[in-house]
Amino acid sequence: MKLIRILAVAMAILGFGLHQADAEARYGKQKVVYHINYDGGDADKKYRGAMRNIQNHINAVGAENMEIKVVLHGNGVGLLKNAMQNQKLQSDITSLKAQHVTFNVCNNTLTGRKINHEKDLFEVFQDNIVPSGVAELSYLQQQGYTYIKP
C-alpha cells in the first residue's frame, strides 16, 4: 500500500513536470501589454479580476518566459489610486511586480486629473510614467507586444 502511494506521488510530480514542459513548448516566450482604462467597480472587482488574469497568464507560461507591461490611463489609473486604501489590490500589484510585471501610467491622465503620482498612487515612480497611454499601447504593439484588454 505504501509503495502504491509513493508511486502515485512520483507520477503526479512527473505529470506536473511534463505539464510545465508542455506549456513552455506550446507558449514559448511572450511579450504582452495589458490595457486598463476602466473603472474597477464595486470593491474593485474588475481591477482584481484583471490582476488575476495576469497572474493566470504568468502561471500558464512561466514568469521567466514573460515580459508583461500594464498600461493604465483614464479611469484605469483608479487601480493604483484605489490600491492606496485596498490591501488586496496592494498585494496583487506587489506580487505581480515581484514577477517583473511593469505598470505604466499615462502622464496625460495625471495632468488632466491633477493626480500626484507620489502622493495619490500606489508605488508609482517617475520611470513608470509614459507621455501618453494610448500612444504607449501603439508603440508596444509595434515592438511585438500582444495586446490584451482584460
N, C-alpha and C positions, 0 to 999 in steps of 0.2 A: 504494500500500500504506500509506504514511504517512497519507494522507487518511482511509483506512478506519479506522485506529487512532484518529485524532483524533475522528472521528465516533462511534466505539464508546464512547470515554471520555466524550464530551459526552452521549451518550444515557444512559449509566449514571448520570452526575451528575444529569441531568434526571429520570431514573426514580427515583432516591433522593429528590430533592426532591418529586416527586409522591407518593411513598410516605409521606413525612413529612406532607405536606398532607392526604393521605387519612386518616392516623392521627389528626391533630388534628381533622379534621371528624367522624370516626367517634366518637372517645372524649371530646372536649371537656375541660372542667375536671373534676377529680375530687378528692374528699376521701375518704381511705381510712385505716382503722385496722387494723393487723396485730396479731394476738393471739398471743403466745408464752408458753406456760405449761408447756412440756415440757422434758425433759432433751435435751441435744444429742447424746447417743450417742457411739459411738467416733469419736475425732478430731473431735468437734464437728460431725459430718457433717450432722445435722438443722439445727443453727444456721446453718451455712454455706449449706445449701440454702435456708433461709428468707431469708437475705441476698441470694442470687441471685434468688429470686422477686421481691423488692422491686426489685432493680436492673433485672430484665427488665420489670417494670411501668413503671418510670421510662423505660426505653428505648423502650417502645411508645407512651407517652402524652406524654412530654417533661416534664422536671423543672419547667419553667415552668407546666405545666398541672396540677401535682400538689400536694396537701397531704397528706403522709403522716405518721402517728404510729404508733409501735410501742409497744404496751403489754406490759410484762413483769411477771409475778407468779409466785408459786410457783417451780417448777423452771426457769421461763423466765429468772429472774434469773441463772441459771448462764451465760447468754450473755455478760453483762457481767463476771461473775466469771471465767470461763474466758479472756476476752479479755485479762486481765491477763498471761497467760503465752503466749497463742496469737497470734502475729504476723499470721496470715491473718485471724483474726476482727477484730483491731485494724484491719487495712487495710480490711476490708469495712465496718466500722462508721464509720470515719473518712471513707471515700468517700461513704457514704450521708448522713452528717451534712453533708458539703460540698454535697450536693444538697438540703439543707433538710429531711431526714428527722429527726423528733424521736423520741427514745427516752424513754419514761415508765416509771418504776419504782414498784411498789406499796410503800407505806410499811408496810402490814400484814406483808408478806413480810420486809422489812428488820428490823422489830421482832421478829417471831416467830422469825426465824432468827439474830438478833443479828448482822446484817451491817452493817458501817460503809461507807456509800456512798463516802466519801472514800478509804478505805484498801483496800477489798476489791473495788471495781467500777471498770471502765474508763470514764473520763471521764463520771462521773455527778455532777451538781451539784444543789444544793438545789432549783432550779426544775424539775428533771427528775423529782422525786418527787411522786407523787399519793397521796392518802389511801388509796385502795382501787383495785386493778387492775380488779376486776370492775365496780365502780361507775363507773370511768372509761370502760370499754367501753360501758356502757349510756348514759352521758352523751354520749359522742361519737356514738353512733348516733342519739340524739335530736337532735344538731346536724347531722345529714345525712351523717355519715361511713358509708361502706360497710365492713362487717365482713369481714375475710379472716383465715382461720387457715391459714397455710402448713404 
